[in-house]
Amino acid sequence: MKMSRLVAFSSSLLLGAVLALTGAATANAASSVLAVDYVALGDSYSSGVGSGSYDSASGACKRSTKAYPVLWKNANAPASFAFTACSGAVTGDVTAGQLGPLNSSTDLVSLSIGGNDAGFADVMTTCVLQSESTCLSRIATARSYVDTTLPGKLDSVYTAIRNKAPAAHVVVLGYPRFYKLGGSCLAGLSETERSAINSASDYLNAATAKRAADHGFTFADVAGRFTGHEICSGSEWLHSVNWLNLGESYHPTAAGQSGGYLPALSSAV
């Protein structure tokens, strides 16, 4: 197994900074940095749904030039970059159709996955359109799925990634809490529903973090970075219900990708 190029990458950046401060850096110092081979997998939170500027070639996957994988690529100039994340993806979609670019040379992998398996879209549709009791019941069903079924599905994805990219540093990104409780929203869901949805997001993140850790992967929590920017905060980094484009509802805006997800990935690398 080769030495991690991420370690070399960070060390080279530090050395370059020191040399520059002492006046010893040359114009070609950047060429000494050992670049990274990066593959970005996952669902709509990784493809960038909600942030606009979609690559037409990605079709229904809606990969955005403002998604955090592209922003990280632009800032770090990896040796290679493959972006296969896709809107609507569940765990089986990742293993069946997204792992092609992975190989023994891959240094960095990022992904968010599991929310669609747990029924994220149906939970939000139920809560928006039906009664509070029906909403809470649907959330309870999703939490049960996270307990009983999701861990095995995550294990399958994580094992497949490790088998194809044995030397890679894998960063699993979580999901934000959707609502600021006691915030500025005067209509829509009840405070009880908003609290239950936030709690379910934390529950999903905790389960995902446990499975990631058991596979030796790094879990990057984004909930803290979205604090103060939830729906009802007055400074939202998440779309609420968008009746003109329902697919973007409850997804990060461009600011959520750059201010929430990108720093989470950068700090985990």
TORBA-354789 format. One line per 8 residues: number of its first residue (from 0); for each residue x, y, z of N, C-alpha, C. Coordinates in Angstrom, 2 decimals. Atoms other than C-alpha are relative to their C-alpha. Example, Ala and Ser with C-alpha at 12.3 -4.5 7.8 and 13.67 -1.06 7.14 Angstrom:
! TORBA-354789
0) 0.89,-1.19,0.00,12.30,-4.50,7.80,0.90,1.20,0.00 | -0.82,-1.19,-0.06,13.67,-1.06,7.14,-0.77,1.09,0.73 $
! end
This chain:
! TORBA-354789
0) 0.85,-1.19,0.00,0.00,0.00,0.00,0.88,1.24,0.00 | -0.84,-1.19,0.11,1.39,3.35,-0.98,-0.24,0.93,1.18 | 0.14,-1.02,-1.03,2.01,6.16,1.50,-1.13,0.96,-0.38 | 1.11,-0.89,0.30,-1.03,8.46,1.81,0.50,1.30,-0.60 | -0.41,-1.23,0.65,-0.64,11.30,-0.64,-0.64,1.22,0.64 | 0.58,-1.13,-0.71,-2.91,13.43,1.54,0.97,0.53,1.04 | -1.00,-0.43,-0.97,-0.20,13.48,4.23,1.10,0.78,-0.70 | -1.04,-0.68,0.75,2.40,14.40,1.66,-0.48,1.35,-0.52 $
8) 0.59,-1.23,0.51,0.09,17.02,0.22,0.03,1.09,1.06 | 0.02,-0.97,-1.08,-0.35,18.74,3.61,1.40,0.43,0.40 | -1.37,-0.32,-0.38,3.35,18.52,4.44,0.64,0.92,-1.02 | -0.57,-0.83,1.04,4.30,20.04,1.11,-0.52,1.43,0.07 | 0.56,-1.35,-0.14,1.92,22.94,1.63,0.66,0.75,1.14 | -0.64,-0.63,-1.15,3.45,23.64,5.05,1.42,0.40,-0.34 | -1.37,-0.29,0.39,6.99,23.44,3.70,0.05,1.17,-0.96 | 0.03,-1.09,0.97,6.07,25.72,0.82,-0.24,1.34,0.67 $
16) 0.28,-1.24,-0.71,4.67,28.30,3.23,1.23,0.49,0.75 | -1.21,-0.37,-0.74,7.83,28.23,5.36,1.04,0.57,-0.94 | -1.00,-0.46,0.96,10.08,28.59,2.33,-0.35,1.37,-0.55 | 0.42,-1.28,0.53,7.99,31.45,1.02,0.29,1.12,1.00 | -0.24,-1.01,-1.02,8.29,33.30,4.33,1.48,0.32,0.15 | -1.43,-0.23,-0.12,12.07,32.89,4.33,0.62,0.49,-1.30 | -0.49,-0.48,1.28,12.34,33.96,0.72,0.68,-1.07,-0.82 | -0.72,1.06,0.67,13.67,30.57,-0.34,-0.85,-0.76,-1.00 $
24) 0.86,0.73,0.93,10.65,29.37,-2.30,0.28,0.43,-1.43 | -0.19,-0.31,1.41,10.99,29.19,-6.04,-1.34,0.02,-0.70 | 1.25,-0.08,0.75,8.38,29.78,-8.69,-0.54,-1.37,-0.31 | 0.45,1.35,0.34,8.24,26.03,-9.28,-0.28,-0.83,1.24 | 0.19,0.77,-1.22,7.68,25.06,-5.64,-1.28,-0.81,-0.04 | 1.29,0.70,0.02,4.06,24.12,-6.32,0.11,-1.34,-0.71 | -0.11,1.25,0.73,5.21,21.39,-8.67,0.50,-1.14,0.87 | -0.49,1.05,-0.89,6.75,19.55,-5.72,-1.12,-0.60,0.84 $
32) 1.12,0.52,-0.75,3.34,19.07,-4.13,-0.52,-1.28,-0.66 | 0.49,1.26,0.53,2.21,15.48,-4.50,-1.51,0.05,-0.03 | 1.43,-0.27,0.14,-1.32,15.90,-5.84,-0.84,-1.23,0.33 | 0.94,1.00,-0.50,-4.39,13.91,-4.86,-0.95,-0.45,-1.10 | 1.03,0.55,0.88,-6.69,11.63,-6.85,-1.29,-0.10,0.81 | 1.21,-0.20,-0.80,-10.19,12.50,-5.63,-1.23,-0.47,-0.76 | 1.26,0.48,0.56,-13.54,10.77,-6.25,-1.13,0.41,0.94 | 1.14,-0.48,-0.78,-16.83,12.31,-5.08,-1.24,-0.82,-0.33 $
40) 1.16,0.86,0.15,-19.77,9.94,-4.58,-1.18,0.56,0.78 | 1.08,-0.31,-0.91,-23.19,10.15,-3.00,-1.31,0.41,-0.63 | 1.36,-0.37,0.37,-26.67,11.61,-3.18,-0.09,1.47,-0.38 | 0.22,-1.38,0.46,-28.19,15.02,-3.95,0.72,1.04,0.84 | -0.74,-0.95,-0.83,-26.45,16.70,-1.02,1.45,0.12,-0.47 | -1.35,-0.04,0.57,-23.16,15.81,-2.70,-0.01,0.45,-1.45 | 0.04,-0.44,1.41,-24.28,16.40,-6.29,-0.26,1.49,-0.10 | 0.21,-1.44,-0.02,-25.35,19.92,-5.33,-1.40,0.45,-0.33 $
48) 1.38,-0.41,0.23,-29.11,19.89,-5.82,-0.36,1.13,0.96 | 0.37,-1.16,-0.80,-30.43,23.22,-4.61,0.94,1.17,-0.15 | -0.99,-1.07,0.14,-27.31,25.21,-5.46,0.04,0.60,-1.40 | 0.05,-0.53,1.36,-28.08,25.75,-9.16,1.25,-0.31,-0.80 | -1.18,0.15,0.86,-25.54,25.89,-12.00,0.29,-1.47,-0.27 | -0.15,1.43,0.23,-26.11,22.26,-12.99,0.69,-0.27,-1.34 | -0.66,0.45,1.23,-23.94,20.52,-15.54,-1.03,-0.75,-0.83 | 1.03,0.62,0.83,-26.30,19.65,-18.38,0.36,-1.43,-0.36 $
56) -0.43,1.36,0.34,-24.22,16.57,-19.15,-0.34,-1.00,1.08 | 0.30,0.92,-1.10,-25.12,15.13,-15.75,-1.47,-0.40,0.03 | 1.40,0.39,0.09,-28.82,14.97,-16.65,-0.73,0.08,1.32 | 0.81,0.02,-1.21,-31.13,13.99,-13.81,0.82,-0.06,1.28 | -0.86,0.03,-1.19,-28.16,13.58,-11.46,0.23,1.39,0.56 | -0.11,-1.39,-0.43,-27.99,17.40,-11.31,1.28,0.27,0.79 | -1.29,-0.35,-0.62,-24.31,17.78,-10.55,0.27,1.48,-0.23 | -0.14,-1.44,0.07,-23.64,21.40,-9.78,1.47,0.43,0.06 $
64) -1.33,-0.58,-0.10,-20.53,23.48,-10.32,0.20,0.70,1.34 | -0.09,-0.62,-1.32,-21.34,24.94,-6.88,-0.07,-1.03,1.13 | 0.00,1.05,-1.00,-21.39,21.58,-5.10,1.37,-0.07,0.69 | -1.25,-0.02,-0.75,-18.76,21.09,-2.40,1.13,-0.81,-0.63 | -1.14,0.69,0.62,-16.76,18.44,-4.34,0.70,0.84,-1.06 | -0.59,-0.84,1.04,-16.25,20.85,-7.24,0.73,1.18,0.63 | -0.66,-1.10,-0.69,-15.43,23.71,-4.86,1.33,-0.45,0.60 | -1.26,0.51,-0.56,-12.81,21.55,-3.13,1.01,-0.26,-1.12 $
72) -0.88,0.23,1.16,-11.40,20.52,-6.51,0.59,1.31,-0.50 | -0.48,-1.28,0.50,-11.16,24.13,-7.63,1.04,0.63,0.93 | -0.91,-0.60,-0.97,-9.37,25.15,-4.43,1.30,-0.78,0.17 | -1.15,0.85,-0.31,-6.92,22.23,-4.27,0.69,-0.62,-1.21 | -0.60,0.49,1.23,-6.21,21.25,-7.89,0.53,-1.43,0.12 | -0.46,1.39,-0.08,-6.11,17.46,-7.39,0.50,-0.49,-1.35 | -0.54,0.57,1.23,-4.25,15.35,-9.93,-1.10,-0.54,-0.89 | 1.16,0.46,0.77,-7.55,13.79,-10.95,-1.24,0.19,0.86 $
80) 1.26,-0.23,-0.69,-11.18,14.36,-10.07,-1.11,-0.70,-0.77 | 1.16,0.67,0.58,-14.21,12.16,-10.72,-1.20,0.29,0.88 | 1.19,-0.47,-0.71,-17.70,13.32,-9.75,-1.18,-0.83,-0.46 | 1.08,0.90,0.40,-20.35,10.60,-9.80,-1.22,0.07,0.90 | 1.17,-0.17,-0.87,-22.74,11.75,-7.05,-1.23,0.30,-0.84 | 1.21,-0.11,0.82,-26.35,11.74,-8.22,-1.23,0.26,0.85 | 1.25,-0.29,-0.68,-29.63,13.22,-7.13,-0.86,-1.25,0.14 | 0.89,1.12,-0.24,-31.94,10.67,-5.57,0.68,-1.31,0.33 $
88) -0.73,1.26,-0.20,-29.21,8.08,-4.97,-0.28,-0.61,1.37 | 0.03,0.78,-1.22,-29.68,5.38,-2.39,1.28,-0.83,0.03 | -1.25,0.75,-0.17,-26.95,3.07,-1.11,0.25,-0.94,-1.18 | -0.18,0.94,1.11,-27.56,0.51,-3.86,0.42,0.67,-1.28 | -0.41,-0.73,1.19,-27.15,3.17,-6.53,1.50,0.31,0.02 | -1.44,-0.27,-0.11,-23.69,4.03,-5.21,0.79,-1.23,-0.38 | -0.76,1.22,0.29,-22.48,0.44,-5.31,-0.19,-0.46,-1.44 | 0.28,0.49,1.36,-24.14,-0.28,-8.67,0.52,0.91,-1.09 $
96) -0.30,-0.89,1.12,-23.26,2.84,-10.61,0.98,1.13,0.22 | -0.85,-1.15,-0.26,-20.89,5.26,-8.91,1.47,-0.34,0.27 | -1.34,0.35,-0.47,-17.74,3.32,-8.01,1.02,-0.22,-1.11 | -0.90,0.25,1.12,-16.22,3.02,-11.49,1.33,0.72,0.07 | -1.29,-0.70,-0.02,-13.55,5.73,-10.99,0.94,-0.43,1.11 | -0.86,0.40,-1.11,-12.23,4.15,-7.78,1.02,-1.04,-0.43 | -1.04,1.00,0.24,-8.96,2.24,-7.93,1.07,0.11,1.08 | -1.04,0.04,-1.03,-5.81,1.54,-5.95,0.77,1.31,0.12 $
104) -0.68,-1.29,-0.05,-4.48,5.03,-6.76,-0.84,1.10,0.63 | 0.88,-1.02,-0.57,-7.46,6.87,-5.30,0.45,0.35,1.41 | -0.45,-0.47,-1.31,-6.38,8.99,-2.33,-1.13,0.49,0.88 | 1.06,-0.65,-0.77,-9.57,10.76,-1.30,-1.35,-0.35,-0.61 | 1.38,0.27,0.40,-13.23,9.75,-1.44,-0.91,0.77,0.96 | 1.01,-0.63,-0.84,-16.17,11.82,-0.18,-1.38,-0.50,-0.42 | 1.38,0.36,0.34,-19.84,10.92,0.02,-0.95,0.37,1.11 | 1.13,-0.04,-0.92,-23.16,11.58,1.68,-1.00,-1.00,-0.55 $
112) 0.95,1.03,0.44,-25.61,8.69,1.57,-0.78,-0.51,1.21 | 0.81,0.57,-1.06,-28.41,7.15,3.60,-1.31,0.72,0.21 | 1.23,-0.75,-0.21,-30.99,9.91,3.72,-1.16,-0.49,-0.85 | 1.07,0.51,0.87,-32.93,8.60,0.74,-0.42,-1.40,0.39 | 0.36,1.34,-0.47,-32.77,5.03,2.04,-0.98,0.10,1.17 | 0.84,-0.15,-1.19,-34.35,6.25,5.28,-1.33,0.68,-0.29 | 1.28,-0.56,0.39,-37.18,7.91,3.35,-0.13,1.49,0.21 | -0.03,-1.44,-0.22,-36.16,11.55,3.63,-1.12,0.73,-0.75 $
120) 0.98,-0.73,0.80,-38.39,12.76,0.79,-1.42,-0.29,0.46 | 1.35,0.36,-0.42,-41.44,10.85,1.98,-0.32,0.58,1.37 | 0.21,-0.62,-1.31,-40.98,12.09,5.55,-0.41,1.45,-0.17 | 0.29,-1.41,0.15,-40.94,15.70,4.42,-1.34,0.23,-0.70 | 1.29,-0.12,0.69,-43.88,15.23,2.04,-1.15,-0.26,0.97 | 1.03,0.34,-0.98,-45.91,13.58,4.79,-0.19,1.13,1.00 | 0.10,-1.04,-1.03,-45.10,16.30,7.31,-0.58,1.30,-0.54 | 0.51,-1.24,0.60,-45.88,19.15,4.94,-1.49,-0.11,-0.34 $
128) 1.35,0.12,0.55,-49.15,17.76,3.59,-1.00,-0.64,0.96 | 0.94,0.72,-0.86,-50.63,15.73,6.45,0.06,0.51,1.44 | 0.15,-0.48,-1.38,-51.41,16.03,10.15,1.28,-0.18,0.80 | -1.17,0.13,-0.89,-48.93,16.40,12.97,0.19,-1.44,0.45 | -0.13,1.38,-0.48,-49.69,12.91,14.28,0.50,-0.92,-1.10 | -0.48,0.81,1.11,-49.17,11.39,10.83,1.47,0.27,-0.27 | -1.41,-0.38,0.17,-45.91,13.30,10.47,0.87,-0.71,1.04 | -0.81,0.60,-1.06,-44.62,12.05,13.83,0.07,-1.52,-0.16 $
136) 0.00,1.44,0.24,-45.63,8.49,12.97,0.97,-0.37,-1.12 | -0.91,0.27,1.12,-43.73,8.65,9.67,1.45,0.18,0.43 | -1.36,-0.19,-0.52,-40.65,9.98,11.45,0.41,-1.21,0.84 | -0.30,1.18,-0.82,-40.86,7.08,13.92,0.34,-1.20,-0.87 | -0.29,1.10,0.93,-40.93,4.65,10.99,1.40,0.16,-0.59 | -1.34,-0.25,0.56,-37.84,6.28,9.51,1.07,-0.31,1.04 | -0.98,0.29,-1.05,-36.00,6.05,12.83,0.16,-1.50,0.20 | -0.06,1.45,-0.12,-36.88,2.37,13.04,0.84,-0.60,-1.13 $
144) -0.80,0.46,1.15,-35.41,1.86,9.56,1.49,0.26,0.24 | -1.39,-0.33,-0.30,-32.22,3.59,10.67,0.58,-1.00,1.00 | -0.46,0.99,-0.98,-32.00,1.12,13.57,0.20,-1.38,-0.61 | 0.04,1.41,0.39,-32.78,-2.08,11.73,0.60,-0.32,-1.35 | -0.36,0.32,1.38,-31.93,-1.80,8.05,1.16,0.81,-0.56 | -1.02,-0.87,0.60,-29.72,1.15,7.21,1.44,-0.42,0.32 | -1.40,0.37,-0.27,-26.57,-0.07,9.02,0.57,-1.02,-0.97 | -0.47,1.01,0.94,-26.30,-3.12,6.78,0.21,0.57,-1.39 $
152) -0.15,-0.61,1.32,-26.80,-1.03,3.66,1.24,0.90,-0.05 | -1.21,-0.81,-0.05,-24.11,1.42,4.74,1.25,-0.88,0.00 | -1.14,0.93,0.00,-21.79,-1.49,5.49,0.34,-0.48,-1.41 | -0.24,0.48,1.37,-22.24,-2.74,1.93,0.69,1.06,-0.85 | -0.63,-1.09,0.76,-21.36,0.65,0.44,1.43,0.21,0.46 | -1.33,-0.29,-0.52,-18.40,1.24,2.72,0.99,-1.11,-0.32 | -0.87,1.12,0.34,-17.00,-2.24,2.14,0.38,0.03,-1.48 | -0.28,-0.07,1.44,-17.30,-1.82,-1.63,1.00,1.10,-0.31 $
160) -0.95,-1.09,0.21,-15.48,1.52,-1.48,1.40,-0.42,0.43 | -1.32,0.41,-0.49,-12.66,0.09,0.62,0.62,-1.07,-0.89 | -0.55,1.04,0.87,-12.28,-2.93,-1.66,0.57,0.58,-1.29 | -0.45,-0.59,1.26,-11.91,-0.74,-4.74,1.08,1.06,0.19 | -0.98,-1.07,-0.26,-9.83,2.01,-3.12,0.65,-0.23,1.36 | -0.53,0.41,-1.30,-7.79,0.36,-0.36,0.86,1.03,0.70 | -0.89,-1.00,-0.62,-5.47,3.33,0.21,-0.68,1.34,0.24 | 0.66,-1.31,-0.04,-8.08,6.10,0.13,-0.38,0.42,1.41 $
168) 0.58,-0.63,-1.17,-8.97,8.46,2.93,-1.45,0.29,-0.36 | 1.42,-0.11,0.33,-12.78,8.27,2.97,-0.68,0.91,1.02 | 0.72,-0.94,-0.84,-14.83,11.17,4.32,-1.49,-0.14,-0.26 | 1.45,0.13,0.07,-18.52,10.53,5.02,-0.61,1.25,0.61 | 0.61,-1.23,-0.49,-20.48,13.77,5.34,-1.44,-0.24,0.42 | 1.35,0.17,-0.53,-23.66,14.01,7.37,-0.98,1.01,-0.60 | 1.07,-0.88,0.45,-26.83,16.06,7.00,-0.26,1.09,1.05 | 0.30,-1.07,-0.97,-27.82,19.39,8.59,-1.34,-0.21,0.69 $
176) 1.36,-0.15,-0.55,-30.68,20.01,10.97,-0.73,1.01,-0.88 | 0.74,-0.83,0.94,-33.43,21.63,8.94,-0.50,1.31,0.61 | 0.74,-1.13,-0.55,-35.04,24.05,11.38,0.70,0.64,1.19 | -0.33,-0.74,-1.22,-34.11,26.75,13.84,-1.27,0.05,0.84 | 1.18,0.02,-0.85,-36.52,26.17,16.70,-0.21,1.37,0.63 | 0.31,-1.32,-0.51,-38.28,29.26,17.93,0.42,1.10,-0.96 | -0.49,-0.95,1.00,-37.26,30.95,14.70,-1.10,0.87,-0.58 | 0.85,-1.03,0.59,-38.93,33.36,12.34,-1.16,-0.54,-0.81 $
184) 1.11,0.55,0.79,-41.34,30.96,10.57,-1.30,0.13,0.78 | 1.28,-0.23,-0.68,-44.89,31.91,11.43,-1.07,-0.99,-0.43 | 0.99,0.94,0.50,-46.69,29.22,9.44,0.72,-1.29,-0.40 | -0.59,1.25,0.44,-46.18,25.73,8.11,-0.01,-1.04,1.10 | -0.06,1.07,-0.98,-45.04,22.89,10.35,-0.05,0.54,1.42 | 0.02,-0.38,-1.41,-45.61,22.98,14.07,1.41,-0.11,0.58 | -1.30,0.09,-0.67,-42.70,23.42,16.47,0.30,-1.44,0.40 | -0.18,1.41,-0.34,-43.24,19.82,17.55,0.53,-0.79,-1.20 $
192) -0.45,0.67,1.21,-42.84,18.61,13.97,1.43,0.40,-0.35 | -1.35,-0.46,0.31,-39.76,20.76,13.39,1.03,-0.63,0.94 | -0.90,0.61,-0.97,-38.16,19.45,16.57,0.22,-1.48,-0.29 | -0.10,1.43,0.30,-38.91,15.84,15.61,0.84,-0.23,-1.26 | -0.80,0.13,1.22,-37.40,16.34,12.13,1.47,0.24,0.31 | -1.38,-0.24,-0.40,-34.25,17.85,13.64,0.58,-1.20,0.75 | -0.46,1.15,-0.78,-33.99,14.96,16.08,0.26,-1.20,-0.89 | -0.20,1.12,0.93,-34.39,12.45,13.24,1.28,0.18,-0.81 $
200) -1.26,-0.26,0.71,-31.53,14.13,11.35,1.19,-0.35,0.88 | -1.08,0.36,-0.94,-29.31,13.82,14.43,0.11,-1.51,0.14 | 0.04,1.46,-0.16,-30.37,10.19,14.76,0.66,-0.69,-1.19 | -0.61,0.53,1.21,-29.42,9.44,11.16,1.50,0.26,-0.01 | -1.43,-0.32,-0.03,-26.09,11.23,11.56,0.76,-0.89,0.98 | -0.67,0.83,-1.01,-25.25,9.27,14.71,0.20,-1.43,-0.52 | -0.11,1.35,0.55,-25.96,5.95,12.99,1.04,-0.06,-1.11 | -0.96,-0.05,1.10,-23.95,6.96,9.93,1.42,0.15,0.52 $
208) -1.33,-0.20,-0.58,-21.02,8.16,12.03,0.54,-1.29,0.60 | -0.42,1.27,-0.60,-20.93,4.82,13.88,0.46,-0.97,-1.08 | -0.39,0.94,1.05,-20.84,2.78,10.68,1.29,0.47,-0.68 | -1.21,-0.54,0.63,-18.21,5.09,9.16,1.22,-0.30,0.87 | -1.13,0.24,-0.91,-15.98,4.80,12.23,0.39,-1.47,0.02 | -0.29,1.43,-0.03,-16.28,1.02,12.24,0.75,-0.47,-1.25 | -0.73,0.33,1.24,-14.89,1.00,8.68,1.30,0.79,-0.13 | -1.21,-0.80,0.04,-12.05,3.37,9.55,-0.12,1.26,-0.83 $
216) 0.24,-1.20,0.78,-13.64,6.27,7.69,-0.17,1.19,0.94 | 0.20,-1.24,-0.76,-13.88,9.90,8.85,-1.41,0.51,-0.23 | 1.33,-0.60,0.11,-17.33,11.29,9.60,0.13,1.50,0.18 | -0.03,-1.45,-0.07,-17.69,15.02,8.91,-1.41,0.52,0.29 | 1.31,-0.52,-0.41,-20.60,16.54,10.82,-0.18,1.40,-0.55 | 0.27,-1.34,0.53,-22.18,19.55,9.10,-1.03,0.76,0.83 | 1.11,-0.63,-0.74,-24.96,20.28,11.61,0.47,1.27,0.70 | -0.49,-1.17,-0.70,-22.84,22.67,13.64,0.29,1.17,-0.92 $
224) -0.32,-1.07,0.96,-21.76,24.59,10.55,-1.26,0.67,-0.54 | 1.26,-0.59,0.45,-25.40,25.13,9.58,-0.75,0.70,1.13 | 0.67,-0.66,-1.11,-26.32,26.42,13.04,-0.06,1.50,-0.25 | 0.21,-1.41,0.32,-27.79,29.88,12.58,-0.39,0.24,-1.44 | 0.34,-0.11,1.42,-28.51,29.13,8.94,-1.06,-1.03,-0.39 | 1.06,0.94,0.29,-31.37,26.65,9.24,-1.22,0.74,-0.55 | 1.29,-0.57,0.37,-34.85,27.20,7.84,-0.61,0.65,1.25 | 0.58,-0.81,-1.08,-36.62,29.82,10.00,1.04,0.84,0.74 $
232) -1.04,-0.78,-0.68,-33.29,31.44,10.97,0.06,1.44,-0.49 | -0.14,-1.31,0.60,-33.62,34.44,8.69,1.27,0.14,-0.81 | -1.25,0.02,0.78,-30.25,33.54,7.15,0.21,-1.41,-0.52 | 0.07,1.42,0.34,-31.10,30.22,5.55,1.07,-0.43,-1.01 | -0.85,0.69,0.97,-28.58,27.96,3.84,-0.70,-1.24,-0.54 | 0.82,1.13,0.46,-31.38,25.48,3.11,-1.28,0.54,-0.62 | 1.30,-0.34,0.57,-34.40,25.73,0.85,-1.11,-0.58,0.86 | 1.22,0.56,-0.55,-37.78,25.34,2.47,-0.77,-0.61,-1.18 $
240) 0.78,0.53,1.12,-40.63,24.02,0.31,0.08,1.00,-1.16 | -0.04,-0.82,1.20,-40.08,25.36,-3.20,-1.04,-0.56,-0.96 | 1.08,0.53,0.80,-43.38,24.89,-5.01,0.28,0.09,-1.49 | -0.36,-0.14,1.41,-41.82,26.00,-8.30,1.07,-1.00,-0.42 | -1.03,1.00,0.27,-39.02,23.44,-8.02,0.10,-0.90,1.22 | 0.10,0.83,-1.20,-39.95,20.77,-5.51,1.27,-0.79,0.28 | -1.21,0.79,-0.19,-36.73,18.84,-6.09,1.06,0.71,0.81 | -0.99,-0.76,-0.76,-34.72,21.65,-4.49,-0.41,0.19,1.46 $
248) 0.47,-0.17,-1.37,-36.83,21.67,-1.32,0.87,-0.78,0.99 | -0.76,0.61,-1.09,-34.88,20.93,1.88,1.41,-0.43,-0.42 | -1.39,0.23,0.41,-31.52,20.98,0.08,0.81,1.27,0.23 | -0.85,-1.18,-0.22,-28.56,23.29,0.68,0.00,0.94,-1.20 | -0.22,-1.02,1.02,-28.30,26.52,-1.25,1.49,0.01,-0.37 | -1.41,-0.15,0.33,-25.03,27.54,-2.89,0.80,0.42,1.23 | -0.67,-0.42,-1.23,-24.15,29.23,0.41,0.16,-1.17,0.97 | -0.12,1.19,-0.85,-24.84,25.96,2.24,1.11,-0.93,-0.46 $
256) -1.09,0.82,0.53,-22.46,24.11,-0.05,1.36,0.62,0.34 | -1.30,-0.66,-0.22,-19.67,26.70,0.28,0.29,0.30,1.46 | -0.20,-0.37,-1.39,-20.23,27.69,3.90,-0.15,-1.14,0.99 | 0.23,1.14,-0.88,-21.33,24.35,5.36,0.76,-1.24,-0.39 | -0.59,1.26,0.43,-20.22,21.36,3.33,1.48,0.11,-0.35 | -1.40,-0.11,0.39,-16.95,22.61,1.87,0.94,0.07,1.19 | -0.89,0.00,-1.16,-15.38,23.53,5.23,0.01,-1.32,0.76 | 0.05,1.29,-0.67,-16.55,20.22,6.68,0.93,-1.00,-0.68 $
264) -0.90,0.88,0.72,-14.74,18.30,3.95,1.44,0.44,0.18 | -1.38,-0.49,-0.10,-11.66,20.51,4.11,0.62,-0.32,1.35 | -0.53,0.28,-1.34,-11.29,20.06,7.86,0.22,-1.49,0.23 | -0.14,1.46,-0.17,-11.69,16.29,7.54,1.15,-0.57,-0.81 | -1.12,0.44,0.85,-9.00,16.02,4.87,1.33,0.31,0.68 $
! end
